[in-house]
Amino acid sequence: MLEQSLFFRTKKFILVLGIAFAFVYCLLPLLTNSIGILNRMSLFLEETGIDPTRYYYTDVDQVIESEQHLQTVLYDK
């Protein structure tokens, strides 16, 4: 495979980065607002104060309930 120049590699990188940002910050919010169930889920997250960018929700009651449910379903077989 031929090595491309730094200019073309940088150009491709910037293009892909721009497409990724457009997807995340333009297309996904548009889909979230236009599809009913996604919009309701988004509003619920905002109302309850759940931050979906966090990995752990140890202080949220719904997570504790869901973990208990999963344990009973998975380990009671």
N, C-alpha and C positions, 0 to 999 in steps of 0.2 A: 504494500500500500504506500502511496506517495505521501510524503509529509507536506502538509499545507502550511502556508506562511502564517506568522503570528497575527497578521491583520485579518485574515479570513477566519481563523479560529476565534479571535476576539469578536468578530462580527457575528459569527454563529452563536457564541455564548450570550451576547447581548440580545440577540433575536429570541433565543430560547428563554432567557430570563424574562424578557418582555411578555412573551406569550404566557409564561407561567403566572406572572403578576396579573395579566389581564384575565386569565382564567379564575384565579383566586379572588380578586377584588372586583371584578365586573360580572363575570358569568355566574359564579356561584351565588352571590347575593341576589342576582336577578332571578335565578331558579328558586331560591329560598322564598322570595316574596311572591312569586307567581304560582307556586304549587301549594295548595291549601294545607296539606298535612305538614309540610316543612315549615310553613309560616306559623302554624299553631305551635309546633315544637319550638321554634325560635322564640316566640312570645312567651311560652311557658318557662324556658330557660332564663329569659330576662326577668320575668316576674318572680321566680323563686330565687334568683341570685346565683344560679349555678353557672360557673365559668367552664365551658366545655374545653378550654385549652389546658386545663389542669389535668394531671394524670390521676391523682388520688382525691377522692371525696370522702374522707373519713368522717367529716362532720355533717354529712347530709344523711337524713334518716332513710331516704329511698335506697341509698346504696347499701346500707346495713340490711334492710329488708331483702333486697335483691340477692345479696351474698348469702343470706340465710336460706333463701329459697333455692338458690343454685346448689348449695351444699346438701339440702335435703333431697333434691332431685337426683344429684349425681351419686351421693354416697349411700342412699337408702335402697339401692337396687340389689 
